[in-house]
Amino acid sequence: MAGVFPAWCEMTSSLQRFGYINVNFLNDCILGKAGYKTRAHEFHYSIMKKQPYEPYEPYKPYELWEPYEPCQQCQSYQPSSTECFEVFKHRRWGELVKWGDGMKVKNSLGTYSHIHFWSNPKMAARFIETCIRHEETMRYKDYEI
């Protein structure tokens, strides 16, 4: 919607994903470090379509965006700054289903998973640490408008 992530969503006529899921962090991001595990849930009538990305015209210049590299976990093209989660769930009949989720562009993190901090309180601490670190790096920058 805002042109931040290299994807778009398509509404469907039926529920696509529903229920509780397990989330493994594959790489460091604002909510956790690689290896963190948490629980979440999903309920969506839409699907995300990932695609090679061109920033929305007013938000250029292109030098702010990194070149494309294939994300090995999701088997799709994303900016090299994108990070993915591994999401999985066990169906009632024992089947294990896995998929990729989560995109990171610069300091923005987008995910279909509805993650709750109580499932891993380290995530709240990591988020606060990241905000403090960002504030310290931005404090003395000279902004141009």
C-alpha positions as CSV (number, residue, x, y, z in Angstrom):
1,M,0.0,0.0,0.0
2,A,2.8,2.4,0.8
3,G,5.3,1.0,-1.6
4,V,7.8,0.0,1.1
5,F,7.9,-3.7,0.6
6,P,8.6,-5.6,-2.7
7,A,5.1,-7.2,-2.7
8,W,1.4,-6.6,-3.1
9,C,-1.6,-8.3,-1.6
10,E,-4.5,-9.9,-3.4
11,M,-7.9,-10.5,-1.7
12,T,-9.4,-13.9,-2.0
13,S,-12.9,-15.1,-1.5
14,S,-12.0,-17.6,1.2
15,L,-9.8,-17.8,4.3
16,Q,-6.2,-18.6,3.3
17,R,-4.3,-19.2,6.6
18,F,-5.8,-19.6,10.0
19,G,-4.6,-20.6,13.4
20,Y,-1.6,-20.7,15.6
21,I,1.9,-21.0,14.2
22,N,5.5,-21.3,15.3
23,V,8.0,-18.7,14.0
24,N,11.8,-19.1,13.8
25,F,13.9,-16.0,13.2
26,L,16.4,-16.8,10.4
27,N,18.2,-13.5,10.7
28,D,18.5,-10.6,13.1
29,C,15.8,-7.9,12.9
30,I,14.2,-5.3,15.1
31,L,12.2,-7.9,17.0
32,G,14.8,-10.6,17.5
33,K,18.1,-12.2,16.7
34,A,18.6,-15.2,14.5
35,G,17.6,-18.3,16.4
36,Y,14.7,-16.7,18.4
37,K,11.5,-18.7,18.4
38,T,8.0,-17.4,19.1
39,R,4.4,-18.2,18.6
40,A,1.9,-16.2,16.6
41,H,-1.4,-16.6,14.7
42,E,-2.7,-15.8,11.3
43,F,-6.1,-15.3,9.8
44,H,-6.2,-13.8,6.3
45,Y,-8.4,-13.5,3.3
46,S,-5.5,-12.3,1.3
47,I,-2.3,-13.6,-0.1
48,M,1.0,-11.8,-0.5
49,K,2.6,-11.8,-4.0
50,K,6.3,-11.1,-3.9
51,Q,7.9,-9.5,-6.9
52,P,11.0,-7.6,-7.9
53,Y,10.6,-4.1,-6.5
54,E,10.7,-0.6,-7.9
55,P,10.1,2.1,-5.3
56,Y,7.0,4.3,-5.8
57,E,8.0,7.4,-7.9
58,P,8.0,10.1,-5.2
59,Y,10.2,8.0,-2.9
60,K,13.2,7.8,-5.2
61,P,16.2,8.2,-5.5
62,Y,17.1,4.6,-6.3
63,E,20.5,4.8,-4.4
64,L,18.4,4.4,-1.2
65,W,17.4,0.9,-2.4
66,E,19.7,-2.1,-2.4
67,P,20.0,-4.4,-5.4
68,Y,18.0,-7.6,-5.7
69,E,19.2,-10.9,-4.4
70,P,17.2,-14.1,-4.2
71,C,16.0,-14.9,-0.7
72,Q,17.1,-18.5,-0.3
73,Q,14.5,-19.2,2.4
74,C,11.5,-18.0,0.4
75,Q,12.8,-18.9,-3.1
76,S,11.7,-15.5,-4.4
77,Y,13.3,-12.2,-5.3
78,Q,13.5,-9.5,-2.6
79,P,15.9,-6.6,-1.8
80,S,19.1,-7.8,-0.2
81,S,18.1,-6.1,3.1
82,T,15.0,-8.3,3.3
83,E,15.0,-10.9,6.1
84,C,12.7,-13.8,6.4
85,F,11.1,-15.9,9.1
86,E,10.5,-19.6,8.9
87,V,6.9,-20.3,9.9
88,F,5.5,-23.7,10.5
89,K,2.5,-25.5,12.0
90,H,1.4,-29.1,12.6
91,R,-1.9,-29.9,11.2
92,R,-4.3,-32.1,13.2
93,W,-3.5,-35.1,11.2
94,G,0.2,-34.7,11.9
95,E,1.3,-33.0,8.6
96,L,4.1,-30.4,9.1
97,V,3.6,-27.3,6.9
98,K,6.3,-24.7,6.4
99,W,6.4,-21.3,4.6
100,G,8.4,-18.1,4.6
101,D,7.2,-14.9,6.1
102,G,8.5,-11.5,7.1
103,M,10.2,-8.8,5.1
104,K,12.7,-6.2,6.2
105,V,13.6,-3.1,4.2
106,K,15.9,-0.7,6.1
107,N,14.4,-0.4,9.6
108,S,10.9,-1.5,8.6
109,L,9.6,-5.0,9.3
110,G,6.5,-6.4,7.8
111,T,4.9,-9.8,8.5
112,Y,1.6,-11.6,8.0
113,S,2.2,-13.3,11.4
114,H,0.4,-11.6,14.3
115,I,3.3,-11.9,16.8
116,H,2.6,-11.3,20.5
117,F,5.4,-10.2,22.8
118,W,4.2,-12.5,25.7
119,S,5.2,-15.6,23.6
120,N,8.9,-14.4,23.8
121,P,9.5,-11.4,26.1
122,K,13.0,-11.0,24.7
123,M,11.4,-9.5,21.6
124,A,10.1,-6.5,23.5
125,A,13.6,-5.9,25.0
126,R,15.1,-6.3,21.6
127,F,12.7,-3.8,20.1
128,I,13.5,-1.2,22.8
129,E,17.2,-1.7,22.4
130,T,16.9,-1.2,18.6
131,C,14.9,2.0,19.2
132,I,17.5,3.4,21.6
133,R,20.4,2.5,19.3
134,H,18.6,4.1,16.3
135,E,17.9,7.3,18.4
136,E,21.6,7.5,19.4
137,T,22.7,7.2,15.8
138,M,20.2,9.8,14.5
139,R,20.7,12.4,17.3
140,Y,23.4,14.4,15.7
141,K,22.6,13.9,12.0
142,D,22.0,17.0,9.9
143,Y,18.6,16.6,8.2
144,E,17.9,17.9,4.8
145,I,14.3,18.5,3.6
